[in-house]
Amino acid sequence: MPLDFEGPMTDRVAGLNAAYKHHSAFAVLSRALTDPDVGRIALVSSFGAESVVLLHMLSVMDRNTPVLFLETGMLFPETLRYQQDLAEHLGLRDVRLIRPDTNATFAHDPEGDLHQRDADACCALRKTAPLDRALGDFDAWITGRKRFQSGDRAALEFFEAGDLRIKVNPLAHWAPADVADYMDNNKLPRHPLVAQGYPSIGCAPCTSRVAPGDDPRSGRWRGKEKTECGIHFTARGAERGTASGAVVAG
């Protein structure tokens, strides 16, 4: 069960942002793992194009920290192999595969075509609901969101107050070059699909190649108004900006 904190979450978040305002991403993540105002925490990772950065940082600090991987049943085979290889390479000891409920999937997507009929409902079934269940015992979770990824994230802080738990965004202030430099300097393995023209990687049916120079996320849900999977939505809509939310690590 989550811890019982005194005072509203917004006050804790404001205090955390003030305390760590000038800290590096590495320091923010390190402190978040032990700060009593954060509580029990897990990293939520897609094992996507940029996920290796936070996963590597975590492996240096505490390999026993839970890592929640949303295995939607529609991921690229390359992502599944990358997840296994990377977890072994980094020595992560508590990677939890989070899958959609079998009965709910049979009831709402028996033919596996819900993504064609209603992409938002498919994400809710295969991502949002499973993650909500998996986070039930945690007070906070770590994401890989960054300010440069979209206008809705332009004011992203290290710590955010959600409906039920804190979100920690250690890479909020990083630029694309910072991500690339960290991967290069630490000789980290890339997701194999990046070299094939997939700079942002989600479920296979809803991810397409991106032309050089185009928005890296333009290959997600191409041809639809949808731009986000919805796991950062709250009962009030998107937690920051307009109704678009954000993605997990990577």
C-alpha positions in Angstrom: 0.0 0.0 0.0 1.2 3.6 -0.6 2.5 5.5 2.3 0.4 7.9 4.3 1.8 11.4 3.8 0.9 14.5 5.8 -0.3 17.5 3.8 -1.4 17.7 0.1 0.7 16.3 -2.7 1.0 19.7 -4.4 2.9 21.0 -1.3 5.3 18.1 -1.4 5.9 18.6 -5.1 6.5 22.3 -4.7 9.0 21.6 -1.9 10.8 18.9 -4.1 11.0 21.2 -7.1 12.4 24.0 -4.9 14.9 21.6 -3.3 16.2 20.1 -6.5 15.7 23.1 -8.9 19.4 23.4 -9.8 20.3 19.7 -9.7 21.4 17.5 -12.5 19.2 14.7 -14.0 21.5 12.2 -12.3 21.1 13.9 -8.9 17.4 14.3 -9.2 16.9 10.6 -10.0 19.3 9.5 -7.2 17.6 11.7 -4.6 14.1 10.7 -5.8 15.0 7.0 -5.0 15.5 7.8 -1.3 13.7 11.1 -0.5 10.9 10.4 2.0 8.7 13.0 0.4 8.7 11.0 -2.8 8.0 7.6 -1.2 7.9 4.2 -2.9 8.9 4.6 -6.5 9.2 2.7 -9.8 10.5 3.5 -13.2 8.0 3.1 -16.0 9.8 2.3 -19.2 8.7 1.5 -22.8 12.2 0.2 -23.6 11.9 2.5 -26.6 14.3 4.8 -28.5 15.7 6.8 -25.6 14.7 4.6 -22.6 18.3 3.3 -22.2 19.4 6.6 -20.6 17.2 6.4 -17.5 17.6 2.6 -17.3 21.3 2.9 -17.3 21.2 5.7 -14.6 19.0 3.4 -12.5 21.3 0.5 -13.0 24.2 2.6 -11.6 22.2 3.7 -8.5 20.0 0.8 -7.6 19.4 -2.3 -9.8 16.7 -3.5 -7.4 14.4 -0.6 -8.2 11.2 -1.9 -9.8 11.0 -1.2 -13.6 7.5 -1.5 -15.1 7.4 -2.5 -18.8 4.0 -2.2 -20.5 3.9 -5.3 -22.7 0.7 -4.4 -24.7 0.7 -7.5 -26.9 1.2 -5.3 -29.9 4.9 -4.3 -29.6 7.5 -4.9 -32.3 9.4 -8.1 -31.9 12.5 -6.0 -31.9 11.3 -4.1 -28.8 10.6 -7.4 -26.9 14.1 -8.7 -27.7 15.7 -5.3 -26.8 13.9 -5.3 -23.5 15.3 -8.7 -22.6 18.8 -8.0 -23.8 19.0 -4.5 -22.2 17.7 -5.7 -18.8 20.3 -8.4 -18.8 23.0 -6.1 -20.1 22.3 -3.5 -17.3 21.7 -6.1 -14.6 18.3 -4.8 -13.7 16.9 -7.2 -11.1 13.2 -6.3 -10.9 11.7 -5.8 -14.3 8.0 -6.4 -14.3 6.1 -7.1 -17.5 2.7 -5.4 -17.2 0.1 -6.9 -19.5 -3.5 -6.0 -20.3 -6.2 -8.0 -18.5 -7.0 -11.1 -20.5 -10.8 -11.0 -19.9 -11.0 -7.3 -20.7 -9.0 -7.8 -23.9 -11.3 -10.7 -25.0 -14.4 -8.6 -24.3 -13.3 -5.3 -25.9 -10.7 -6.4 -28.6 -11.3 -10.0 -29.5 -10.1 -9.6 -33.1 -7.1 -7.3 -32.2 -8.4 -4.5 -34.3 -9.5 -2.0 -31.7 -6.6 0.3 -32.6 -8.2 0.7 -36.0 -11.6 1.5 -34.7 -10.7 3.5 -31.6 -7.1 4.2 -30.9 -7.8 5.9 -27.6 -9.8 3.0 -26.3 -7.0 0.6 -27.4 -4.4 2.6 -25.4 -6.8 2.7 -22.4 -7.2 -1.1 -22.6 -3.6 -2.0 -23.2 -1.7 0.7 -21.4 -3.6 3.0 -19.1 -5.6 0.4 -17.1 -2.7 -2.1 -16.7 -0.4 0.7 -15.6 -3.0 2.0 -13.1 -3.1 -1.5 -11.5 0.7 -1.9 -11.5 1.2 1.4 -9.8 -1.2 0.6 -7.0 1.6 0.0 -4.4 3.7 3.0 -5.4 3.7 6.7 -4.3 5.6 7.9 -7.3 6.9 6.9 -10.7 9.7 8.0 -13.0 9.1 9.0 -16.6 11.5 9.9 -19.5 9.6 13.0 -20.6 11.5 16.0 -21.8 10.6 19.6 -22.5 11.8 19.5 -26.1 9.4 16.7 -27.1 6.3 18.9 -27.6 4.7 22.2 -26.7 2.7 20.6 -23.9 5.9 19.7 -22.1 7.6 23.0 -22.5 7.2 23.9 -18.8 7.8 20.4 -17.5 9.3 20.3 -14.0 11.4 17.6 -12.3 8.4 16.7 -10.1 4.7 16.8 -10.9 1.6 16.1 -8.8 -0.8 13.6 -10.4 -4.2 12.5 -9.2 -2.8 9.8 -7.0 1.0 9.9 -7.1 4.0 12.0 -7.9 5.7 11.8 -11.3 9.4 12.3 -11.5 10.9 13.6 -14.8 14.7 13.6 -14.3 15.4 14.4 -18.0 12.9 17.3 -18.2 15.6 19.8 -19.1 17.7 17.7 -21.5 18.1 18.6 -25.1 18.3 15.9 -27.9 22.1 16.4 -28.0 22.3 15.5 -24.3 20.5 12.2 -24.9 22.8 11.3 -27.8 25.9 12.3 -25.8 24.9 10.2 -22.8 24.3 7.2 -25.0 27.6 7.7 -26.8 29.7 8.4 -23.7 28.4 5.3 -21.9 28.4 3.1 -25.0 24.8 2.1 -24.6 23.0 -0.2 -27.0 20.4 1.5 -29.2 17.0 0.1 -30.0 17.5 -1.7 -33.3 14.6 0.1 -35.0 16.1 3.6 -34.6 18.6 2.9 -37.3 15.7 1.8 -39.5 13.9 5.2 -39.3 11.9 4.9 -36.1 13.0 7.6 -33.7 9.9 7.2 -31.5 8.6 3.6 -31.0 5.3 2.4 -29.7 3.0 -0.4 -30.7 3.7 -1.9 -34.1 0.3 -1.1 -35.7 0.5 2.5 -34.7 4.1 3.3 -35.4 5.6 4.2 -38.8 9.0 5.3 -40.2 9.9 9.0 -40.0 11.7 10.9 -42.8 15.0 12.5 -41.8 14.4 16.0 -40.4 10.7 15.4 -39.6 9.3 15.5 -36.1 10.5 12.3 -34.4 7.0 11.7 -33.1 5.2 12.2 -36.5 5.4 8.4 -37.0 3.1 7.7 -34.0 -0.6 7.4 -34.9 0.1 8.8 -38.3 -3.0 10.3 -40.0 -4.9 10.7 -36.7 -5.3 13.7 -34.4 -4.1 11.5 -31.6 -0.5 12.3 -30.4 -0.2 10.6 -27.0 -1.1 7.2 -25.5 -2.9 8.8 -22.6 -1.1 7.3 -19.6 -0.4 10.8 -18.2 -4.1 11.8 -18.4 -6.0 12.4 -15.2 -9.6 12.7 -14.3 -9.2 16.4 -15.2 -7.7 15.6 -18.7 -4.1 16.1 -19.5 -2.1 17.0 -16.5 -0.2 19.8 -18.3 -1.3 21.9 -21.3 -4.1 20.7 -23.6 -5.6 17.2 -23.8 -2.5 15.4 -25.0 -0.6 14.0 -22.0 2.7 12.4 -22.4 4.6 9.1 -22.8 6.7 6.8 -20.6 10.4 6.7 -20.5 11.7 6.6 -24.0 
